[in-house]
Amino acid sequence: MHQLSRPRPADAPAIHELSAACDTEVLGHPDLTLDDIAGDLAEPGFDLDRDSWLWHGPDGRLDGWAWARRPGDGAIVDVDVMVRPGVTGPAERLWPLVLERAGRLARDGGHAAAVVDVVVLRADHVKRELVQAYGFAPATSFHRMRVDFDHPVPAPEPPPGVTFHDGRDERVRREAHRVLQEGFADHFGHVHVDYDLWYERRQAHATTDWGQLVLARVDGRPAAMVLGNDQFAADEGCGYVATLAVLPEFRGRGLGRLLLRTALAADRARGRKGTILHVDANNTTPALGLYESEGMRAVLVADVWRNTV
């Protein structure tokens, strides 16, 4: 008999084993680490008693994991349902629970309906057919870009008037957060998140390193930021650019390229094999072309599918 329950932090290893099995079926290797799972379970605002479910098989093995999460103030709710390859039953039970919870999260936030997003690896044909059956339609695609270091990567010198500032300082973090919120305001899926929640979410992940946050000021004014972390250090030996944002009024000055090169040089100096980042293929800025011009190539494609509940 199957058993439905709520997760606890101690369930992270079992969830990671399930995640690894699902990813290996599609990609040939795991794509998440135990730290990734533990950080997700510990994120502020994620209610383990209401926002997530575990599905154990008759032998006690974890065969399903599902969750719904409202990332900010808007109507967008991110969801996922993960089912062990070859196991039937959990998806039919978990998907309705997740979609009902997504609608509730949106209504609790004052919205008439939830805009529900789920990420599906391009190579995962089984999951793609399943989300289609639940009314989802393609919305955009994200490319995982990677560059490998086979030569020295010198750190660029900031031009006159541009100064760099370290994210271990709270004032710098707050200014960088504002740049992120305003710089991404028109991007797909962006929702406003206040500073305290943004900071607490980052703190919940062991891979966070505020020394990898660099704020660029132009003539003393916050203009651009790049935030790296160690998300891909343990499994890929790579640095990760989690966010790169430039305020609209400062675009076209080469600040994005300057900060990208700064991050690449820092990763090379840390002994990383390379650097990874994700980019929306339909980005409102020419980010994909920038990354390709710096030697980055797509190594994985994931599609965002969207539904209204």
N, C-alpha and C positions, 0 to 999 in steps of 0.2 A: 504494500500500500504506500502511495506517495504521501509526503508530509510537506505542508506549506508552513513556513515560519518567517520570522523577521531576523535580519542579520545582526551580528554583534561584531565589535572590532576583532575578537578572537577568530572570527570566520574568515579573515583575510587570506590565510594560506589556502583554504579550500576554494575560495572564489578565484584566487590566482591560478590554481590547478585547472579549474573549469575554463577560465579565460585562455590559458595556454593551450588546452585541448581544442578549443574553438578556433583559435588563431592558427594553430599548426595544421588543422584540417584545410584551411584556406590558403595560408601563406607558406606553410612548411616550417614555421618556427613561431615561438611565442612573440607577442608584440607588446605586452605589458609586464611590468615587474611587480614583485610583491609590494614594494614601496608605493607604486602607483595605486594599487588597490587600497592599501592601508590609508593613504592620503585621501582618497575619495571618500572612504567611510568616515573619516574624521573631519570632513569639511564642515564649517559652521553653516547652519541653515538646512543641512541634510538630516531629516528626521528619520532615523533608522526604524522607528516604530510605525511610521505611516508612509514613507516614501520608497520602501524597498522590500523585496520578498526573496526568499530562498525556497527552492524546490528540491527536496531530497527523494531519491528513489527508494524502493523497498529494501535495498541493501544498505541504506544510509548514505550512499554517495550523493554528493551535490551534483544535480543534473540541470539546474536552472537558476538563474539570477536575473532579477528585473528591478528597475528603478525609474523614478521620475524626479526631476529636479528643475526648479524655476531659478535660472541663474541671475536674474536681476529684477528690476521693477516692472518690466513689460509683461506682455501676454505670452512670450515664448517659454516653452517648457521643453527641456531636453529629456529624452527617454532612451532606454535600451532594454532589450530582452535577449538574454544569452542562454542558449540551450545546447547541451552536449550533443555533438554529432551522433546521429543514429538513434537518438532518443525521441520518441513521440509522446505527446501529451502535455508537457509543460508549456509550450507556446500557446496552446489553445486556452489554457487557464491564466497564464501570466499577462498576455497582451490586453485582455479586457480590464484587468486590474490596473495596469499601468495607464491606460487611456482614461479610465475613470478618475484616477488620481491626478492626472495632468489637468483635466477639466476642473477638478476641485481646487488645485493650486492656483489656477488662473482666476477662478471666481473669488477665492479668498483674497486675491490681490486687487479685486475691483474690476476685473475684466469679464466680458460677456462670454468669451470662449478662449480656449487655449490654442496657440499656434505651436504645434508639436513637431519637434525635429528629432530625427534618428539618423545616426551615421552608419552607413553600410559600406564595407570595403567593396571596391569595384569588382573584385574577384569572387565575392561571396554571392553566387547566383541563387542559392537556396534562400538566404535571408532577403535578398532583393524581391523574390517572388512573394515571400511572406508579407513584407511591408506593403507591397502593392495590393495584396488581398485585403489589408486593413485600411485601404483608402489613401495611402501615402503616394505622393508624386515627387519626381526629382525637382530639387530647388537650386542646388549649386554643387560644385565639386571642389575638394581640397586636394592639393598635391603635396606630398611629402618630398621636400627637396633636400639634397645632400651634396656636399663637396668634401672630397678626401684630400688630405694634405700630403703631397709628395714633394714639397719644397718649402723653404722658409716663407713665413707670412709676416711681413713687417707691419707694425702698427702705424697707421697713417697719422700725420700731423694735422691737428685742427687748423683751419685757415684763420687769419686775423679776425678777432671779434667773437670767435666760437670757443667756448670753454666746456670741458667735461667735468662731471660731478658724480661722486660715488653714492650708490644707493644705500649704503649703511647709515647714512644720515637721514633722519626722519623728514626734514624739510625737503630734501631731494626726492624722497619717495613720494611725498604728497604732490610735489610739482610734476613728477613723472606720471603719477596717477591721473592728474588733470589732462596732461598731454595725451595719454592713452584714451581717456573717455572722449575728448573732443576730436582726436585724430581718427578714431574709429566710428564716430557717430553715424556716418553714412554707409558703413560696411554691413554686409549680410549678417544677420543674426545678432547684431550688437544690441545690448541692453545696458542701461546705466546701472552701475554698481558703486556704492559709496566707498570712500577710502577705507573705513574700518573693516567692512566686510571683505573687500579686496585683499587687504593686508592679512586678515585672519585666515582667509582661504589659502593664501600662499604659505603662511606659517604652518598650516596643517600638513604640508608635504615636506618630507625629509630632504627632497632634492632642491629645495629653495636655497639660494645663496644670494643675498642682497648685494654682495660684492660684484655680482654680474649684472647689476642694474647700472646703466650709464645714462645720465641726463645731459643733453647738450643745451647750453644757453647761448643765445646770439645777442651780443651786446647786453648781457645780463638778464635777458628774458628767456624763460623756458620755451624751447622750440621743438625738441625731438627727444625720443628716448628709445633705448633698446634694453630688453630684459631677457637675460639668459638664465638657464638653470642646468641641473645635472640629470634631467629626466632620462637621457639616453647614454649616460656615462657607464652605467653598470653593464648593460646588455650590448650596446653598440660601440662603446669606447668613444663616443662623440659628445661634443657640446650641443646645446639646443638653444636656438633663438626662439623664445616663447612669444615675444611681442616686439614689433618694431613699428613705431608710430611717429609721424611728423605732423605738426599742426598745419592746417590748410594754408595759413598766411605765410608759412616758411617753406612750402614745397617749391620744387624747381631749383633749389640751391645746392643740391647734392648732399643734403644732410642724411638722407636714408642710406646712400652708398657709403658715406663716411662712417656711420655707426655700424653698418653691416661689416665693413672691413675691420673696424675696431673689435667687433665681437669675434670675427674669424681669427684675428691675430691673437686675441686673448685665449681662445680655445687651443690654438697651436702652442702657445706658451705653456698651457696647462698639461701638455702632452697628449691631447686628444687626437684621435685618428682623423677626425673631420668635424663638420658642423651640420646639423639638421635643423630644418624649420618647416612650417606648414604655411601654405598660401592658398587663398581662395582664387580659383581660376577665373572668377568673374569680379575680381577686386576692382574697386572704383579708382584705384591708382595703378600705374603700370608696374606693380611689384614683381609679377612673374618675370617680366623682361629684365628687371634689375637683377634678380637672383640668377637667372640664366647667364647674364653677362659676367657674373662673378664666378662662373664655373660650376654652379649648382645644377643638378639634374634631378628629374623626378624619379623616385624609387618606389612610390606607392601612391595610389589614387583612392580616395574615399568620397563617396557621394552623400550629400545630405538630402534626405527625403522628408517632405513636410506634409502635414495634415492639420485640419482645423477641427477641434473637438469642443 
